Amino acid sequence: LSLSLSLSLSLSLSLSTSLALSLMKPFKPRAADPRTAQILLLPLLFILLTCGLMGFLIYSSTLHPHSLTKLASKLLWKNASVRPPVLLVLTLLGWAAVLHVCRGMKLELVLGGSVSHPLAIVHAALVLLAIVFAAHAVHIGASEVPGLTWRPWLTCNVVLHLLVLALACWPKGLAYGSRFSLLATLAESVVAPFAPVTFWHVIVADYLTSMAKAFSDLQLTGCLTSHILAYDSAGDAEHVYIRSTQLWDTHHETCAGSPLNALMLALPFWWRLMQCLRVYYETREQKNLWNALKYSTAFPLVYFGYLRRHQPSAAHDHLFVVAAVVQSSYCFIWDVIMDWGLPRFAQGLGSTKGSKCKPGFRDLLLVRVARPLQHAPNVVCVH
């Protein structure tokens, strides 16, 4: 029985992945095309069917508690292994909203290419979410089979991360042009001091700072997976199978408190800091130094958080709170004054004689730089 159920679950995973990948054909929606809604409906219907299957498995389970809240937390935010793919889906939906605004403002260039249709990005997000839920449906179903030792929860989550990475790097099809443009921009953002910094590099790096927690989660997932695999590979005649959840809890504190975890949390802010310094080197505009200082305020916050975990004390708690207040206040003030330009007196802040940019609302700035960037890709007009 266990073997037949395992084979059926493996077949279900293959069929689910094949169906999800079949939905990844290039999608060029047209406003007047009635097929647009139908194409979006396919991944949405697949998601609803998968959710229904998972709900059925949970409520018919004799091993797991019947709770939709626990099921949702297990699928979306409970631990580090499930959050990055879900956050990527939310990021794609956010980017679709940005493209919707760009098209409304008649912009012609985003990330070095023509502005994509927002529904194409929504379609990609729904397909990715379908893949995420398909993987979770397999691990929930496999968890109902007594005696399985291939760790369905851990295996499905790790395979899901690898599948998302493979789809991102796939050399053809699957909207290759947009993916290649994004991957190239990501690579250049990582080596910001040694690569040109355009407005689009800044946008991508800003997205990465918003996903700092996902970087930390990826390190945590890799660390905990290595500990669990090491336990399995060290098996002997007296080896006792321990559930993945128990091993996860055992090693969580060690992995979460490692210096590498803190480094991954701070890495996106370091990249953005390097971009600001590169822009200052090219333009000599003082506002870029103040912008660099804004991103550097994240490092004390990460460091004091690390100290709180390893050396708990009232002093470290106070330092952490102070660092959090400074970092949040600096970012808020910068956004209001430099990005939004709300106070009238702020319109002259940070500008220098001969500057290529004028401060003001960021959406107006987008309009100003979109067309010049087509002819001068190294011009940086960002706050």
Phi, psi and omega in degrees: 000314180298319180295316181294321178293321179298317179295320179294323178292321177297319177296321178298318178297317180297315180295319180296315180295318179298318179295317180296318180292328178294337178278354184271017176295150180309130185241114178240087186291150175234137187302322185267002183272117181294343180287345181301312180295324180293320180295320176290332183290330183299304178295326179296319178294320178298319178298315181296319179295320179294319177297320177297320178296316180294321178297320178297317180296321181292314185283343175262003184285144172254000183248339186237150179292146180273096182209119177293327179296315179293324178296315180297317179295323179293330183270334193242322189213359191296318183219175189294336185281345182253341187287317184304312179298322179294320178295326177295321176299314180296324178295318178297319178295322176296321179293326176298322177295320177298316179295326177298318178294318181299317179294324177294333179266007176065031175284147185245351188222122174221127181054039174080004181220178180293152182291122179287160175287133181304326182293334176294322178288321176300319178299315179298319179296318180293322178295317178297319178295325176297319178295318179300312182290328177297316178297318180291326178297321179294316184288328177291318178295317180293331180293342179276353182267115180292144173090356178289137181238010180269015173052071185301322181297309181291316183298314182294322179291319179293316178299323179299315178298316180294324179293318178298318178296318179295319178296323180294326184259005182300129191284357180205160179063192176051047181056051186303319182301314180293319181294318180296320178299317180293317179296320178296319178294321177297315180297318179290330177291326180293326180253042188308319182297339185246010181226155178300149179240110176255177179302325184287327173297323180294318179300313181296316180295325176296321175299320181296322178295328176288342180254023182302321179298326178295323176298317177297319180295323179296318177296318181297317179297316179296318181295312182293323177297318179296322178295319181292318178294324177296322178295318180292320183287342180269015183295146176225196183297331181259015183294131181248130179289129177242136182301148181300322181299319180292317177295323178300313180295326181295318186260359186299314184297322179296314182287319181292333181265008181284150177301329181295326178295316177296322179296316179296325179293326183270345188302313180300325179289328176295317179299317180293323176299316180296325176298316180298318179292324177295318179294321178297321179298325182275326187253337184060026177271127188296332182299335179290331175291320177294325177293320176298320179297325179300314181287332179289341178292348177286333185291315174301323180297316178294319182294314180291329173296322176296318178295321179300325181286321186266331180226072183299130178196161178296323180298316180291327175298316180295317180296322178297316180296317179299315180297321179294318180294317180296313182295315181293319181294316180300313181296320181294313180297318179297316180298317183291316186275308189274319182278315183268335179060036186293306178291136182298326183291345183280352186290348177253359183289137172076353181272152178229163180297131181085008180297145178275353185234155174243131180291158180158197179297142184294326180293323176292324179296322177302317180296320184294322189263348187299312182284318177301329182296337179294334183248343180225077189293344182266359178288130182245114180237074183224154172260000000 
